[in-house]
């Protein structure tokens, strides 16, 4: 199974990626992991990416594309024989077209692109209600996963706080950025006949079962 997972921030892509990768026995490949591995390994691409990041600039598509290409085609990894699950890439049409050319060269076209669909209002509720422990980093939620004592971590007794990127106005901006930059790839993959859509509402196990049933 060669799969891309798409959806807005807060749709649960990371959680579902873990379950789907295990079910299909394929590696879960996220751009974040690729970046960290290249920077830690001090590869040429890693050094190049770090130079942009250290300067406070976004890493250009050209560098990200080459990192993904290396991860998918480098025999040193040797774990993509059964396929792969891409999470966080591609983020725009140019990246999608680059990925298509790489997979065409490798003779390993995509099987599907799975969109986790969810209303923006639900995402704002999910993310803006999240609280994180300053001590151990455990996450809670003021509606869905309340701590035993308000504002106090169940695990270590640390203070719970709202991260800056979980504040409602920041979440709204993240959704706008997603809509402008990443959502167009949904139309791209729909036109290619690869898009499959499921609801991202429900328990984690329910969503996983829904995804597997849809993907086959």
N, C-alpha and C positions, 0 to 999 in steps of 0.2 A: 504494500500500500504506500503510494507516494502522495502525500497529503499536505495541504496548507490549511491552517486554522486562522480564520479572520473574525473580527468583531470588535466593538468599541471597548475602551477601557472599562473594567468592571464587569465584563460579560462572563468572566470565569475561564478565559482561554488557557491560562497557566494550569489550572486545576484539571481541566478536561484533557489537556495535552498529555499530562502524566498518565491518566487512565487509558487514553487511546493508544499511546505509544506502547504501554504494557500489553494491551489487548492484541495489537497487531505485531508485537515483537519487533518494533522499529525504533531507531533513535529519535528522541525529542531534541530538535535542533533549534535553539533560540539565538537571535542575534546577540543578545546580552552575553550568553555563554561563549559565543564565538569571539566577541571582542575581548572578554576577560582572558580567554585562553591564549589569544595572540599577543596580548599585552604582557601577560605573565611569562609566556615563552620567549618574549623579545624577538618575535619574528619581524621581518622587514615590514609586513603589513601592520603588525602590532605597533611598531615604532612610529610608523606614519600616522596611524590613527591617534596615538597618544600625543603626537605633536599638535594635532588639531584640538584635541580635548584640553591639553594643557594651556592652549591659547584661548580657551573659552569658546571655540568655534564648533559647529556641527561637523561631524565626519562626513565628507562628501559621498554621494552614491557610488562613485567609482571605487573607493576603498572598500566600502561595505560589500559591494558586488563581488569583488575579488576574494574577500574573506569567505563569502558563502560558496563561491565557485570552488575554492580550495577545499572547503569542508565536504562538499558533495563529491568531488572528483579525486581527491588525494587517496591513493590506495593505502597509505599509512594508517588511515582510520579503519578501513575495512569493515564498517558496520552498516553500510547502506544497501547491502545485497537484497534485503527484503523490502526496502523502501526507506522512507523517512517521514517525519512530521515537522514541518517548518512553522515556527511560531514567532511572529514579529517581523516577518519578511515574506514577501515584498510589502513595502509601505506605499508605493506609488506605481504609476503605469510604467515608468522607465525601468524600475527594478523588476517589475513583472515581465517585461519584454526581454530583459537581460536574462532572467531565470529561464524563460522559455528557450532562449538560444542555447544556454548551457545544457539544459536537459535534452534538447534535440541533438546536440553534439554527442552526448553520452548515450543516446538511444533509450532514455528512461523518462518518458513523458509523465506528466501528472495524471493521477487517477481521479482526484477530486479536490475541490476547495470547499471546505465546510464553514459556513457562516453561522455564528452564534448570534441570534437576533434577540434584541431586548430594547424596550422603550427607554428613552433618555431619562425620563422622570424616575424610573426604577434604578437606573445607574447612579443618579445623584443620591437617592436614598441609601443605596448600598455603600457607596464610597464616603459620603459625607458623615455617615453614622459610624464609621470605623474609628476605633480608638486603639492606640498602640502603647504598650508598656515601655516606659523609659529604661527600665532595668533589664528585662530579658527579651523585649521585642515581640512578645506574644500579642496577637490581635484579638480584639473583642468588638462587639457591635452594640450600640445603644438600643437596637430593636431586636436583632436576630440572635445575638450571642452576648447577653448581658453578663457582666461580672457579678459575683455574689454580693459585693459591696461596691456601690457606685464610685467610679473613679479609681478603684484599687485592683491591681492584678491578682487573679486567683492563684497564680503560680508562685510569684515571688514577693508579692506585697508592694510592688513598685507603683509609681504614679502612672495613670493612663492619660494620654494626651492625644490631641488631634493633629496629625501631620499636616504640614502646609499644603501638600498636594492632595489632601483629602477634604480641604475646605470647599464649600459649595461653589464659590465663584471660580476657584481653580479647576474643579471638576467640570464645570460648564465650559470653561475655555478649552480643556483637554478634548471634550466632545466636539467642540467647534473645529479644532485642529484635525481631529480624526475625520470629521465629515468632509473637510476641504481637501485633505491630502490623501487619506487612505481609502475612504469609501468608494472613490471612482474605480478601484481595482475590482470591486464587486461586479460592476457592470462589465468590466473587461472579461472576467471569468464566466459571467453569465452568457456573454456572447460566444464564448469558446465552448459552451455546453458542459462546463466543469462544475458549476456552482450547485451546491446543495445547502438548503437552509433549514435550521431547526430552532425551536424556541430555547432560550437560555434560562427560562424560568423553571423552578422546581428544585428538588433535592439533587445533589451531585450525582448520585447513582441513577436517578431517573434521566438526567440529561445525558449521561454516558450511554445508557441503554438506547436512548432515542438516537444518539449519534451513530452508534454501531448498527442499529437497524436501518438507518438511512444510507449509510455507507456500504453496507453489505459485507 
